Amino acid sequence: MVWQQVYDPMGSMVVSTLLAAIPVVVMLVALGFLHIKAHIAAGMGLVAAVGVAVFAYGMPLGMAGNAALLGGLTGLLPIGWIVLNIIFLHQLTEQNGSFKVLQDSIAGITQDRRLQLLLIAFAFGAFFEGAAGFGTPVAVTAAILIGLGFSPLAASGLSLIANTAPVAYGALGTPVITLAKVHGYDVMEVSAMIGRQLPFFSLLVPFWLIWAFAGRKAMWEIWPAILVTGASFALSQFLVSNYIGPELVDVIAAVVSMSCLVAFLRVWRPKTIWTSVSLKGHEQDGGAGQVPTVPKRHPTADVVRAWLPWAILTVFVFVWGLPEVKKFWNGIWAPAFPIEGLHNLIEKMPPVVPAPHKETAVYTFGLLSTTGTGIFLAALVGGLAMKYSPVQLLATFFRTIWLVRYSLLTIVLMLALGTLTRYSGTDTTLGLAFANTGWLYPFFGTLMGWMGVALTGSDTASNVLFGGMQKVAAEQLGLSPNLMGAANSSGGVMGKMIDAQSIVVASTATRWFNHEGDILRYVFFHSIALACLVGVLVTLQAYVWPFTLMVIH
């Protein structure tokens, strides 16, 4: 029996929207204000989502359960598999002391914590976002920052803030390519339009990042370095997205930004060295008081060996992200399992789509092609290079599973919640509430993208969810469909820092377990403020000259 989604089950969009918001509100309140452990909060949100879907929206209970099952499987693979293996590699480098050598080598470039943030959280993280996405950059940068002595809240929260501007072109352009393929946009036009929105924020976010960490005065003390980092990234992002395509935007921009910053630091130094490892105003957040000493100088051979596992990781992640490589592995073995009782049994309805459209529900067990497997192999190769025996590698791997067990459970429950909201139509109800805002739609349509990523944890998923709605609404209001399709992706990147999946990844990488609520409370303001600024820019591009000259119709 086919079940058709209903977006206003109560006959009042206000009441239906409030009902649709209940699962998200339950989870966020439990996590952020009641200080309930993340896996329990996620479970509470999932129970609420089942209740709303079944009793308010009329979704059959079996379908709701199958949707949650599909989400949980996706949480394990690919998301949880990525997190597990990043922590596995980090464990290996910590146990043999090479991570300490790596820390000293970074401190040798600069001991200033603000500059280390620019180099690691923003530029290095952008490379991993461009190559792999799906939580990889936050896991890597948060682990490195905590190893450098940053407090847990600083390492977690700042990694999340930094991982915004690159997200739209993450995983070799997957969000942009998916938006174009699923909803009929021209891939080059929408890539170029995003590339006329995000560079403003690629320039702004490094300033915002340092202000969030050290305050306004300390930020202005290093403004030349921030400008070099942000401007080199923004210019590269604009040029590649407009004239080459979406695939290598982040990879090229990150390499250019890192190179420019390191070269600049050879000829420029701040007058004062910032030594605090805690966020300004959060000196007691769990890691304050670790004042850096002069870094120990290590023989070149030791430094090379310390960086080798991370260099191996970079190569594996980049190669595994290539479409040709994914296609090769999927051609060898990638069994697909249609979810019985869900696949092609739910119809998405107008006005979200022009005509009723059946929703597929297929889980692909792409173990060979997933980025997490590339990371796992990189950890094994790196571990052998660090002189670990196979037995030691196996023992460390199983210890890592035990270490992150609750984090993996949380990711499973979070993805189950997000997938259920998609198949039940509750997230579409929330999207329609944004769509009914008339001439303010450019602003609220941008926030729709933000909400989509906050709910699903993925700019790609948000583009699949709301990309078609953006196109229809734009055409009805006489706006450029490319403008609003791009706005969905550009606004979405600011939701990345508050999605539950990213927060769990950050808390796991820093081993700051059961503090997900603290991280959420810290980053929420930054997320909504930056999303609103993207909305203001999109509104200017829609209505105000000379910003309208940027719009591709």
C-alpha positions in Angstrom: 0.0 0.0 0.0 1.4 3.4 -1.0 1.2 6.2 1.6 1.0 9.8 0.5 2.8 12.4 2.5 0.6 15.1 4.0 2.2 18.4 4.9 -0.6 20.1 6.8 -2.3 17.3 8.7 -3.9 19.6 11.2 -5.5 21.9 8.6 -3.5 24.8 10.0 0.1 25.4 8.9 0.9 27.0 12.2 -0.3 24.0 14.2 1.3 21.5 11.8 4.6 23.3 11.8 4.6 23.3 15.6 4.0 19.6 15.6 6.7 18.9 13.0 9.2 20.8 15.2 8.6 18.7 18.3 11.2 16.0 17.7 13.9 18.5 17.0 13.0 20.7 19.9 12.9 17.6 22.2 16.4 16.6 21.2 17.9 20.0 21.3 16.4 20.9 24.7 17.4 17.6 26.2 20.9 17.9 24.8 21.6 21.7 25.2 19.6 22.7 28.3 18.8 19.6 30.4 22.4 18.2 30.0 21.1 14.8 29.1 23.6 12.5 27.5 23.7 12.7 23.7 22.6 9.1 23.0 19.7 9.4 25.4 18.7 12.8 24.0 18.8 11.4 20.5 16.7 8.5 21.6 14.1 10.8 23.1 14.0 12.8 19.8 13.5 9.6 17.8 10.6 8.5 20.0 9.0 11.9 19.6 9.5 11.7 15.8 7.8 8.3 15.7 4.9 9.6 17.7 4.4 12.7 15.5 4.8 10.7 12.3 2.3 8.0 13.3 -0.3 9.9 15.3 -0.3 13.3 13.7 0.8 12.6 10.1 -0.8 9.2 9.8 2.3 7.4 8.7 2.0 3.6 9.2 4.1 2.4 12.2 5.9 -0.2 10.1 7.0 2.5 7.6 8.2 4.7 10.4 10.3 1.9 11.9 11.8 1.0 8.5 12.7 4.7 7.9 14.5 4.8 11.3 16.2 1.5 10.4 17.5 3.0 7.1 18.8 6.0 8.9 20.5 3.9 11.6 22.3 1.9 9.0 23.5 5.0 7.3 24.7 6.3 10.7 26.9 3.2 11.0 28.2 3.3 7.4 29.4 5.6 6.1 29.3 8.2 9.0 30.3 6.1 12.1 32.9 4.2 10.1 34.7 7.5 9.3 34.7 8.6 12.9 35.9 5.3 14.2 38.9 5.1 11.9 40.0 8.7 12.4 40.1 8.1 16.1 41.9 4.8 15.5 44.7 6.6 13.6 44.9 9.3 16.3 45.2 6.6 18.9 48.1 5.0 17.0 50.0 8.3 16.7 49.5 9.1 20.4 50.6 5.8 21.7 54.0 5.8 19.9 54.7 9.5 20.7 54.7 10.7 17.0 51.8 13.0 17.7 53.9 14.9 20.2 56.5 15.4 17.5 53.8 16.6 15.1 52.6 19.1 17.7 56.1 20.5 18.2 56.6 20.8 14.4 53.3 22.9 14.1 54.4 25.0 17.1 57.7 25.5 15.2 55.8 27.2 12.4 54.1 29.5 15.0 53.5 29.3 18.7 50.6 31.7 18.5 47.4 29.9 19.1 45.4 32.2 16.8 47.7 31.4 13.9 47.6 27.7 14.7 43.8 27.9 14.4 44.0 29.5 11.0 46.4 26.9 9.7 44.8 23.8 11.2 41.0 24.5 11.8 40.4 26.6 8.7 42.9 25.8 6.0 43.8 22.2 6.8 40.2 21.4 7.7 39.0 22.8 4.3 41.3 20.4 2.5 39.8 17.4 4.3 36.3 18.8 3.7 37.0 19.2 0.0 38.5 15.7 -0.3 36.2 13.7 1.9 33.5 15.7 3.9 31.0 13.7 6.0 32.6 14.6 9.4 36.3 14.0 8.4 37.6 17.6 8.7 36.1 18.1 12.2 37.4 14.8 13.4 41.0 15.5 12.1 41.3 19.1 13.2 39.6 18.7 16.6 42.0 15.8 17.3 45.0 17.9 16.3 43.9 20.9 18.3 43.3 18.9 21.5 46.7 17.4 21.0 48.2 20.9 20.7 46.8 21.7 24.1 43.6 23.5 23.2 40.8 23.1 25.7 38.1 20.6 24.7 35.5 23.3 24.1 37.9 25.4 22.0 39.0 22.4 20.0 35.5 21.2 19.4 33.6 24.5 18.9 36.3 26.2 16.8 36.7 23.2 14.5 32.9 23.4 13.9 32.9 27.1 13.2 35.9 26.8 10.8 34.2 23.9 8.9 31.5 26.1 7.2 32.7 28.0 4.2 34.1 24.9 2.4 31.1 22.6 3.0 29.1 23.5 -0.1 31.9 22.1 -2.3 32.8 19.2 0.1 33.6 15.7 -0.9 34.8 16.8 -4.4 31.7 18.9 -5.0 29.1 16.3 -4.1 26.5 18.7 -2.7 26.5 20.9 -5.9 26.6 18.0 -8.3 23.7 16.3 -6.4 21.7 19.5 -6.4 22.0 19.8 -10.2 21.4 16.1 -10.9 18.4 15.6 -8.8 16.6 18.9 -9.4 17.6 19.8 -13.0 19.9 22.7 -12.3 22.8 23.4 -14.7 25.8 22.2 -12.7 28.2 25.0 -13.8 25.6 27.7 -13.3 24.7 26.7 -9.8 28.4 26.1 -9.0 29.2 29.6 -10.2 26.3 31.1 -8.2 27.4 29.5 -5.0 30.9 30.8 -5.9 29.4 34.3 -5.9 28.0 33.9 -2.4 30.4 31.9 -0.3 33.7 33.8 -1.0 32.3 36.7 1.1 32.1 34.2 4.0 35.4 32.5 3.2 36.9 36.0 3.9 34.7 36.6 6.9 34.9 33.2 8.7 38.6 33.4 9.6 38.0 36.8 11.2 35.0 35.4 13.0 36.9 32.3 14.1 39.6 34.3 15.8 37.2 36.7 17.3 35.2 33.8 18.8 38.4 32.4 20.2 40.4 35.4 21.5 38.1 38.4 21.3 38.1 41.5 19.0 41.3 43.1 20.2 43.3 39.9 19.8 41.8 39.4 16.4 42.9 42.8 15.1 46.5 42.1 16.3 46.8 39.4 13.6 44.5 40.9 10.9 47.2 40.7 8.2 47.6 36.9 8.6 43.8 36.5 8.7 43.4 38.5 5.6 46.0 36.5 3.7 44.3 33.2 4.8 40.8 34.3 4.0 41.4 36.3 0.8 43.6 33.6 -0.8 40.9 31.0 0.0 38.0 33.2 -1.2 39.7 34.2 -4.5 40.6 30.6 -5.3 37.1 29.5 -4.4 35.5 32.1 -6.7 37.8 31.4 -9.7 37.6 27.6 -9.5 33.9 27.4 -8.9 33.1 29.9 -11.8 35.6 28.8 -14.4 36.5 25.1 -13.7 33.7 23.4 -11.8 32.7 22.3 -8.3 34.9 19.2 -7.9 38.2 20.7 -6.8 37.1 24.0 -5.4 38.0 23.3 -1.8 41.1 21.2 -2.4 42.7 23.9 -4.6 41.5 26.8 -2.3 42.8 25.0 0.8 46.2 24.3 -0.6 46.5 27.9 -1.8 45.4 29.2 1.6 47.8 27.0 3.6 50.7 27.9 1.3 50.0 31.6 1.4 49.7 31.6 5.2 52.9 29.6 5.8 54.8 31.8 3.3 53.5 34.9 5.0 54.6 33.8 8.4 58.1 33.5 7.2 58.2 37.3 6.8 55.6 38.5 9.4 55.2 37.8 13.1 52.6 39.2 15.5 53.9 41.7 18.1 52.5 39.5 20.9 52.2 35.7 21.1 48.8 34.5 22.2 49.3 31.6 24.5 45.8 30.9 25.9 44.3 27.5 24.9 40.8 28.3 26.1 38.0 30.4 24.5 37.9 33.9 25.8 35.4 34.0 28.6 35.6 30.2 29.1 38.8 29.8 31.0 37.5 27.0 33.1 36.1 24.9 30.3 38.2 21.9 31.0 41.6 22.6 29.5 42.8 26.0 30.6 46.2 26.7 32.0 48.2 24.8 29.5 50.6 27.6 28.5 52.9 26.5 25.6 56.6 26.3 26.2 59.2 26.7 23.5 58.7 23.7 21.2 61.3 21.0 21.3 63.3 20.8 18.1 63.4 17.3 16.7 65.6 15.8 14.0 64.2 16.2 10.5 63.8 12.4 10.1 61.6 12.3 13.3 59.4 15.1 12.0 59.0 13.4 8.7 58.0 10.2 10.5 55.5 12.0 12.6 53.8 13.6 9.6 54.0 10.4 7.6 50.7 8.9 8.9 48.8 12.1 8.2 50.4 12.4 4.8 49.3 8.8 4.1 45.8 9.7 5.4 45.7 12.7 3.0 46.6 10.6 0.0 44.1 7.9 0.8 41.3 10.3 1.6 41.9 12.2 -1.7 42.1 9.1 -3.8 39.0 7.5 -2.1 37.1 10.7 -2.9 37.6 10.5 -6.6 34.5 9.5 -8.5 36.4 7.1 -10.7 37.8 5.3 -7.6 34.3 5.1 -6.0 32.9 3.7 -9.2 35.7 1.1 -9.4 35.1 -0.2 -5.9 31.3 -0.1 -6.2 31.8 -2.2 -9.4 33.6 -4.9 -7.4 31.2 -5.1 -4.4 28.5 -2.8 -3.2 25.3 -4.8 -2.5 22.2 -2.7 -2.4 19.2 -3.6 -0.2 15.8 -2.1 -0.9 14.2 -1.6 2.5 11.1 -3.8 2.5 7.9 -2.0 3.6 9.4 1.4 2.7 11.0 1.4 -0.8 8.7 3.0 -3.4 5.8 3.0 -0.9 5.9 6.7 0.1 4.8 9.4 -2.3 6.1 12.9 -2.1 3.3 15.3 -3.1 2.8 18.8 -4.6 3.6 21.6 -4.1 7.0 20.1 -3.1 7.2 18.3 -6.4 5.2 19.0 -9.7 3.5 15.6 -9.6 3.4 12.7 -7.0 6.8 11.1 -6.8 7.6 7.8 -5.2 10.5 7.9 -2.7 13.1 5.2 -3.0 14.6 3.6 0.1 17.7 1.6 -0.8 20.6 1.0 1.5 23.9 0.4 -0.3 26.6 -1.4 1.7 29.4 0.4 0.0 32.1 -0.7 2.4 34.9 -0.7 -0.2 34.1 2.8 -1.7 33.3 4.7 1.5 35.9 7.2 2.7 36.0 5.5 6.1 37.6 2.5 4.4 40.3 4.7 2.9 41.0 6.1 6.4 41.1 2.6 7.8 43.7 1.5 5.3 45.6 4.7 5.8 45.7 3.9 9.6 46.9 0.4 8.9 49.6 1.5 6.5 50.6 4.3 8.9 50.6 1.9 11.8 52.9 -0.4 10.0 55.2 2.5 9.1 55.2 3.4 12.8 56.5 -0.2 13.6 53.2 -1.6 15.1 52.7 -5.3 14.8 49.5 -6.6 13.3 48.4 -7.9 16.7 49.0 -4.4 18.2 47.0 -2.8 15.4 44.1 -5.1 16.0 44.2 -4.6 19.8 44.2 -0.8 19.3 41.3 -1.0 16.8 39.1 -2.9 19.3 40.0 -0.5 22.1 39.0 2.3 19.8 35.6 0.7 19.2 35.0 0.5 22.9 36.2 4.1 23.4 33.7 5.5 20.9 30.8 3.1 21.5 28.4 5.7 22.8 29.3 8.2 20.1 28.5 5.6 17.4 25.2 4.8 19.1 24.4 8.6 19.1 25.2 8.9 15.4 23.0 5.9 14.6 20.1 7.4 16.6 20.6 10.9 15.1 20.6 9.6 11.6 17.5 7.5 12.4 15.7 10.7 13.5 16.8 12.7 10.5 15.7 10.0 8.0 12.4 9.5 9.7 11.6 13.2 9.4 12.4 13.0 5.7 10.1 10.1 4.9 7.3 11.2 7.2 7.2 14.7 5.6 7.7 16.6 8.8 10.8 18.3 7.6 8.9 19.3 4.4 6.3 21.0 6.6 9.0 23.0 8.2 10.4 23.9 4.8 6.9 25.0 3.5 6.7 27.3 6.5 9.8 29.1 5.2 8.5 29.1 1.7 5.3 31.0 2.6 7.1 34.2 3.4 6.5 36.2 0.2 9.1 38.9 -0.7 11.2 37.9 2.3 11.6 34.5 0.7 15.3 35.0 -0.3 16.1 35.5 3.4 14.0 32.6 4.7 14.7 30.4 1.8 18.4 30.6 2.8 17.4 29.6 6.4 15.5 26.7 4.9 18.9 25.4 3.7 20.4 26.0 7.1 17.6 24.1 8.8 18.0 21.2 6.2 21.6 20.7 7.2 20.9 21.1 10.9 18.3 18.3 10.6 20.1 16.0 8.2 23.8 16.7 9.0 24.6 17.0 5.3 24.5 19.8 2.7 24.0 17.1 0.1 20.9 15.8 1.9 19.6 19.3 2.4 19.9 20.0 -1.3 18.1 16.8 -2.1 15.4 17.7 0.4 14.7 21.3 -0.5 16.4 22.0 -3.8 13.2 21.3 -5.8 11.1 23.4 -3.5 13.6 26.3 -3.8 13.3 26.1 -7.6 9.5 26.1 -7.6 9.2 28.9 -5.1 11.7 31.0 -7.0 9.9 30.6 -10.3 6.5 31.5 -8.6 8.1 34.7 -7.1 10.0 35.8 -10.2 13.4 35.1 -8.7 16.3 33.3 -10.2 16.1 29.5 -9.6 19.9 29.4 -9.6 20.0 32.1 -6.9 17.7 30.2 -4.5 19.2 26.8 -5.3 22.6 28.2 -4.5 21.2 29.9 -1.4 20.0 26.5 -0.1 23.6 25.2 -0.3 25.3 28.4 0.9 22.8 28.9 3.9 23.1 25.2 4.6 26.8 25.3 5.4 26.2 27.4 8.5 23.9 24.7 9.8 26.8 22.2 9.7 28.2 23.4 13.0 25.0 22.6 14.9 23.9 19.3 13.4 24.1 16.6 16.0 26.3 14.4 13.9 29.1 17.0 13.6 28.8 17.8 17.3 29.2 14.1 18.3 32.2 13.8 15.9 33.8 16.8 17.6 33.2 15.5 21.1 34.5 12.1 20.2 37.6 13.5 18.5 38.5 15.5 21.6 37.3 12.7 23.9 35.1 15.2 25.7 32.3 12.7 26.0 28.9 13.7 27.4 29.6 17.4 26.8 27.7 17.6 23.5 25.3 20.0 25.1 28.1 22.4 26.0 29.3 22.4 22.4 25.8 22.9 21.0 25.2 25.9 23.3 28.5 27.5 22.3 28.2 27.2 18.6 24.4 27.9 18.2 24.7 31.7 18.2 27.5 31.6 15.7 25.5 29.3 13.4 22.3 31.3 13.4 24.1 34.6 13.1 26.2 33.5 10.1 23.1 31.9 8.5 21.3 35.2 8.8 24.2 37.1 7.2 24.0 34.7 4.3 20.3 35.4 4.1 20.9 39.1 4.0 23.5 38.7 1.1 21.0 36.5 -0.9 18.3 39.1 -0.3 20.6 41.9 -1.6 21.4 39.7 -4.6 17.7 39.3 -5.3 16.7 42.9 -5.1 19.5 45.5 -4.7 21.8 46.8 -7.3 24.8 46.2 -7.8 24.4 42.8 -6.0 21.8 41.8 -8.6 24.6 41.9 -11.2 26.1 38.7 -9.6 22.9 36.7 -10.2 22.9 33.9 -12.8 19.4 33.4 -14.2 
